[in-house]
Amino acid sequence: MYTPADSQVVVNHAEKDASTVTPKTFLTASARRYRTEQSTTTTRQNAPHTKLTVTATDSTARFKDATLWVRHSDRVVTRMRATDRNGATLDLRLRDLVINPSLTDNPFTFTPPEGTEVIDLRSTE
């Protein structure tokens, strides 16, 4: 994960578990723990979106509130901003999305900017 504000990259193996937060896991696994407070139509990235503001309905919800921007054309969440119980904000902004693209065996290489601290959490086994 690259954090420009900290000039830091943390490298680890991808794990699919309950603690991983994505718009999909938020919408599917957590939807019953939130109620919609507001739904408005807006434009984001030159496309019509529905902006949903939700609040937690029980104390076990990971976030106390969240706002999601859902693109009308394909119902993809292009932004999610959520505040956890400690007041920290997670702000995911997705752009240039391609649904079901063709992939090669090695589709992605990330090179952090010069001077970025790299923390590699993968084991060296």
Residue pairs with C-beta under 8 A, 6 or more apart in sequence:
1 9
1 10
2 8
2 9
2 110
2 112
2 116
3 9
3 10
6 117
7 113
7 115
7 116
7 117
8 116
8 117
8 118
8 119
9 110
9 112
9 116
9 117
9 118
9 119
10 119
10 121
11 118
11 119
11 120
11 121
11 122
12 120
12 121
12 122
13 122
18 29
21 62
21 82
21 90
22 92
23 68
23 77
23 80
23 92
23 94
24 77
26 63
26 66
26 68
26 80
26 82
27 68
27 77
30 61
30 62
30 63
33 56
33 57
33 58
33 60
33 61
34 54
34 55
34 56
34 57
34 61
34 66
35 54
35 55
35 57
36 52
36 53
36 54
37 53
37 54
37 55
37 65
38 51
38 52
38 53
39 50
39 51
39 52
39 53
40 50
40 51
41 48
41 49
41 50
41 51
42 48
42 49
42 50
42 51
42 69
43 49
44 69
44 71
44 78
44 79
45 78
45 95
47 71
47 72
47 73
47 78
48 71
48 72
48 73
49 69
49 70
49 71
49 72
49 78
50 69
50 70
50 72
51 67
51 68
51 69
51 70
52 67
52 68
52 69
52 70
53 65
53 66
53 67
54 65
54 66
54 67
54 68
55 64
55 65
56 63
56 64
56 65
62 82
62 84
62 85
63 82
63 83
63 84
63 85
63 90
64 83
64 84
64 85
65 82
65 83
66 80
66 81
66 82
66 83
67 79
67 80
67 81
67 82
68 77
68 79
68 80
69 77
69 78
69 79
69 80
70 76
70 77
70 78
71 77
71 78
74 99
76 94
76 97
76 99
77 94
78 93
78 94
78 95
78 97
79 91
79 92
79 93
79 94
80 90
80 91
80 92
81 89
81 90
81 91
81 92
82 89
82 90
83 89
83 90
84 90
112 118
